[in-house]
Amino acid sequence: MPFNVNDFLVYTYSSLTFLVLAASLIGIWVFESGAKKLQLFFIFVVFGLMSQHLSVLGVLAIAIYGAIGWVSFRSNWHGFVSFLFYLAFLVISVGLFLHKVPGIYNWELAKDMVLGTTGARPYSLWFNLDKPLIAFFGLLWAVPYLDNWQDIKFTIKKTLLPFVMMMLVVPYLSVKMGFVTWDPKWQPDLFAAWIFKNLFLVVLAEEVIFRGFIQMRLRVWMERKGMRSWPAVLVAGILFGLAHYAGGWNYVFLSSLAGICYGWAQYRSQAIEAAIFLHLSLNTVHFLFFTYPGLA
């Protein structure tokens, strides 16, 4: 089933649901007031109910998830109770990542497309509503992000080396290992939907989990123990690779390598935005210039 932009626009409430969700994620950086960030998110929830991508049970699950996140990261609770809330937040995050939280209904826009000319595996375009919830509440309550120009300039400087190394090594190994081959393609409607989905519905959530929840916190813990903290980059990168086990062991290896590069950029810059930029850049190069999602 091929994709046409009208497949997105014709379902007004569904398209508005995802557009307002994306705006809510942008609002994390734009608005200083937490109340304004939550107001925009509330509008997303209303559209989610109207489009039936959310049920009342799903809204309740989101409210519980957000409240647990606040207790875990912003309240004055400490000790074992705080740990239990943090553990509960991580468990629900994993459930969202694996699409297991009830009452949240994702949207399949195109099914079993074969892209390019080199024998790619079929690709289905899903707009997932659950994973970006991890990004929203993670950035709202737990993961620091850039908020001034001086930090942005420093981040760009520290990101350059990991970016160049990643772009040289990961595509080269992907071809040498037979995972992909050179296959440039340009389908404007599909690319617009794909880049929207990849940034707002995939990359932000994955970076908040692996570089925010795992790498940043593991690094802090290791530094408090007087240990070298760079292994946190390796741990988060390998876990990121293992999360892609459905694509086979070659994909696990390549994803781990890419994840280490994302983590390296975050480690050097102390900015989650560096990892987000590398992740989106590599995915975009893969989509536009190589077999996508991989050779059959």
Legacy VTK file of the C-alpha trace (Angstrom):
# vtk DataFile Version 3.0
C-alpha trace
ASCII
DATASET POLYDATA
POINTS 296 float
0.000 0.000 0.000
1.790 3.222 -1.132
1.678 6.474 0.839
0.084 9.730 -0.301
0.005 12.895 1.775
-3.797 12.879 1.504
-3.736 9.680 3.573
-2.564 11.900 6.427
-4.619 15.017 5.762
-7.960 13.374 5.032
-8.298 12.164 8.631
-8.573 15.618 10.198
-8.752 14.742 13.876
-6.025 12.101 13.548
-3.664 14.472 11.758
-4.391 17.247 14.280
-3.697 14.842 17.128
-0.169 14.171 15.890
0.507 17.761 14.821
-0.460 19.088 18.260
1.611 16.349 19.897
4.611 17.540 17.847
3.844 21.124 18.875
3.779 19.998 22.519
7.267 18.561 22.132
8.518 21.762 20.489
6.869 23.672 23.320
9.259 22.044 25.786
11.993 24.264 24.336
9.824 27.271 23.420
7.850 27.891 26.614
9.468 28.695 29.927
6.282 28.087 31.897
5.489 24.493 32.770
1.793 25.449 32.788
1.923 26.498 29.118
3.685 23.271 28.187
0.959 21.249 29.904
-1.837 23.353 28.379
-0.651 22.504 24.871
-0.355 18.858 25.873
-3.938 18.975 27.188
-5.105 20.121 23.730
-3.327 17.095 22.269
-5.203 14.827 24.686
-8.541 16.358 23.610
-7.768 15.727 19.941
-6.581 12.236 20.845
-9.976 11.460 22.347
-11.811 13.007 19.382
-9.764 10.974 16.900
-10.126 7.811 19.026
-6.360 7.369 19.194
-6.884 7.696 22.948
-9.574 6.117 25.092
-10.499 7.194 28.618
-8.269 4.361 29.844
-5.410 5.738 27.766
-5.880 9.236 29.195
-5.880 7.770 32.709
-2.655 5.891 31.922
-1.053 9.112 30.643
-2.144 11.028 33.766
-0.710 8.334 36.043
2.528 8.251 34.031
2.924 12.028 34.234
2.174 12.094 37.963
4.634 9.290 38.690
7.249 11.169 36.667
6.701 14.314 38.726
7.062 12.403 41.998
10.153 10.609 40.675
12.049 13.690 39.494
10.535 16.867 40.951
9.149 16.059 44.399
11.065 16.170 47.672
10.528 12.477 48.335
13.713 10.502 48.890
14.835 7.029 49.763
13.062 3.781 49.006
9.685 5.355 48.176
11.305 7.650 45.622
13.124 4.644 44.127
9.832 2.751 43.763
8.251 5.660 41.887
11.314 5.925 39.638
11.137 2.195 38.960
7.421 2.489 38.152
8.167 5.360 35.754
10.777 3.249 33.959
8.433 0.247 33.756
5.662 2.335 32.176
8.238 3.905 29.836
9.242 0.440 28.646
5.548 -0.410 28.184
5.084 2.696 26.041
8.236 1.880 24.067
6.914 -1.620 23.346
3.358 -0.371 22.588
1.905 -2.326 25.534
0.072 0.415 27.454
-3.717 -0.009 27.001
-5.994 2.705 25.661
-3.438 4.207 23.245
-4.021 3.393 19.572
-1.317 3.964 16.967
-1.962 4.765 13.308
-0.755 2.729 10.323
-0.673 5.078 7.319
0.917 2.726 4.770
1.564 -1.003 4.789
4.247 -3.209 3.231
5.779 -0.626 0.883
8.937 -1.644 -0.979
11.149 1.427 -1.351
13.890 1.947 -3.925
15.194 -0.552 -6.442
17.522 -2.892 -4.563
15.308 -5.559 -2.980
14.487 -3.850 0.294
12.390 -5.446 3.006
8.758 -4.226 3.100
8.267 -1.093 5.184
5.093 -0.002 6.978
4.650 3.626 8.035
3.286 3.826 11.577
2.566 6.995 13.515
2.976 5.869 17.127
1.317 7.889 19.851
2.850 6.094 22.815
6.632 6.505 22.395
6.561 10.340 22.176
4.888 10.429 25.591
8.231 9.240 26.979
9.927 12.191 25.295
7.387 14.722 26.560
7.385 13.726 30.226
11.079 12.867 30.215
11.996 16.334 28.956
9.347 17.989 31.119
10.456 16.417 34.405
13.855 14.749 34.109
16.181 15.398 31.165
18.003 18.757 30.855
17.984 20.551 27.507
19.598 23.629 25.962
18.115 27.044 26.666
20.705 29.650 25.610
22.877 30.497 22.600
26.221 30.009 24.347
25.303 26.408 25.155
24.218 25.853 21.535
27.569 27.059 20.156
29.457 24.848 22.608
27.284 21.878 21.660
27.919 22.354 17.939
31.673 22.460 18.555
31.664 19.297 20.681
29.327 17.439 18.309
31.398 17.844 15.141
33.931 15.036 15.741
31.357 12.347 16.715
29.203 13.412 13.769
32.014 13.053 11.219
33.189 9.718 12.646
29.645 8.360 12.656
28.975 9.399 9.058
32.223 7.811 7.883
32.054 4.544 9.800
28.402 3.472 10.182
27.279 3.730 6.520
30.539 2.091 5.366
30.127 -0.885 7.703
26.418 -1.141 6.867
27.326 -1.676 3.198
30.297 -3.979 3.894
28.170 -6.188 6.167
25.474 -6.510 3.505
22.790 -4.798 5.559
22.171 -2.090 2.942
23.486 -0.965 -0.424
23.605 2.368 -2.246
20.057 3.219 -3.329
19.236 6.971 -3.611
15.535 7.773 -3.645
13.309 10.829 -3.479
9.598 10.533 -2.703
8.570 13.959 -1.324
5.229 12.953 0.246
6.676 9.897 1.929
9.813 11.717 3.053
7.777 14.528 4.652
5.733 12.000 6.631
8.817 9.941 7.452
10.924 12.861 8.748
7.999 14.065 10.894
7.516 10.586 12.315
11.242 9.987 12.783
11.940 13.176 14.704
8.850 13.578 16.863
7.633 10.002 17.244
10.879 7.998 17.320
14.179 9.841 17.821
13.161 12.132 20.681
11.745 9.231 22.681
14.697 6.922 22.061
17.238 9.585 22.995
15.358 10.520 26.164
15.387 6.848 27.198
18.915 5.798 26.254
20.895 9.015 26.584
18.645 10.744 29.144
17.345 8.103 31.547
20.202 5.611 31.145
23.448 7.301 30.081
23.096 10.596 31.975
22.015 8.969 35.224
24.553 6.170 34.999
27.247 8.770 34.371
26.213 10.765 37.455
26.179 7.609 39.595
29.636 6.546 38.380
31.090 9.992 39.022
29.656 10.006 42.561
31.381 6.668 43.153
34.675 8.120 41.958
34.640 5.931 38.827
35.419 6.815 35.229
32.103 7.688 33.621
32.798 7.030 29.922
31.576 3.375 30.172
28.082 4.845 30.548
28.303 5.689 26.837
29.059 2.045 25.992
26.325 0.654 28.244
23.638 2.952 26.815
24.853 2.329 23.260
24.765 -1.456 23.609
21.326 -1.385 25.223
20.157 0.822 22.353
21.469 -1.777 19.904
19.773 -4.644 21.734
16.472 -2.752 21.566
16.689 -3.236 17.779
17.046 -7.026 18.001
14.021 -7.541 15.709
16.195 -6.452 12.772
18.753 -9.234 13.331
22.236 -9.290 14.845
23.815 -7.184 12.107
21.285 -4.499 12.921
21.995 -4.864 16.640
25.720 -4.341 16.000
25.211 -1.352 13.701
22.626 0.192 16.039
24.979 -0.273 19.000
27.771 1.448 17.091
25.453 4.294 16.109
24.171 4.521 19.701
27.733 4.836 21.000
28.272 7.729 18.571
25.087 9.431 19.778
26.195 8.908 23.358
29.702 10.172 22.592
28.218 13.422 21.268
26.049 13.782 24.356
28.980 12.928 26.646
31.210 15.608 25.068
28.546 18.303 24.929
26.356 17.413 27.942
23.378 18.131 25.650
20.623 15.701 24.693
20.188 17.779 21.518
23.560 16.565 20.233
22.410 12.939 20.379
19.071 13.873 18.797
20.846 15.614 15.905
23.190 12.703 15.211
20.390 10.159 15.431
18.102 12.062 13.043
20.981 12.791 10.634
22.052 9.155 10.332
18.469 7.952 9.926
17.896 10.552 7.199
21.017 9.550 5.275
19.928 5.918 5.556
16.441 6.692 4.247
17.520 8.932 1.349
20.653 7.214 0.087
20.663 3.539 1.103
18.347 0.527 1.094
15.512 1.224 3.524
14.881 -0.295 5.995
17.414 -2.948 4.869
18.059 -5.638 2.294
15.563 -8.487 2.252
LINES 1 297
296 0 1 2 3 4 5 6 7 8 9 10 11 12 13 14 15 16 17 18 19 20 21 22 23 24 25 26 27 28 29 30 31 32 33 34 35 36 37 38 39 40 41 42 43 44 45 46 47 48 49 50 51 52 53 54 55 56 57 58 59 60 61 62 63 64 65 66 67 68 69 70 71 72 73 74 75 76 77 78 79 80 81 82 83 84 85 86 87 88 89 90 91 92 93 94 95 96 97 98 99 100 101 102 103 104 105 106 107 108 109 110 111 112 113 114 115 116 117 118 119 120 121 122 123 124 125 126 127 128 129 130 131 132 133 134 135 136 137 138 139 140 141 142 143 144 145 146 147 148 149 150 151 152 153 154 155 156 157 158 159 160 161 162 163 164 165 166 167 168 169 170 171 172 173 174 175 176 177 178 179 180 181 182 183 184 185 186 187 188 189 190 191 192 193 194 195 196 197 198 199 200 201 202 203 204 205 206 207 208 209 210 211 212 213 214 215 216 217 218 219 220 221 222 223 224 225 226 227 228 229 230 231 232 233 234 235 236 237 238 239 240 241 242 243 244 245 246 247 248 249 250 251 252 253 254 255 256 257 258 259 260 261 262 263 264 265 266 267 268 269 270 271 272 273 274 275 276 277 278 279 280 281 282 283 284 285 286 287 288 289 290 291 292 293 294 295
